[in-house]
Amino acid sequence: MTRRNEYFIREDILKCYSELSPERISNTNLNKTQIRAKISKTNKELKYLFKEYGRVVSQEEALGWLRKKVCTG
């Protein structure tokens, strides 16, 4: 099994946190059951990504990556 680059794992973690944001969830045409399923699926994906990354990453830390990326690049 090949190990993915840390950069790509971080990007996927950021994407998951973005999917879980209240603004993003409220702007969908999904019913409550579909929203719960989406949240559950995204949380499972985050759990897998944390395992792949080697530790749990807080949303604040992930947003820090984004701020650095925006400011430097």
Summary of the structure (lengths in Angstrom):
residues: 73
radius of gyration: 13.6
end to end distance: 31.3
largest distance: 40.3
contacts: 155
relative contact order: 0.16
helix: 75%
strand: 0%
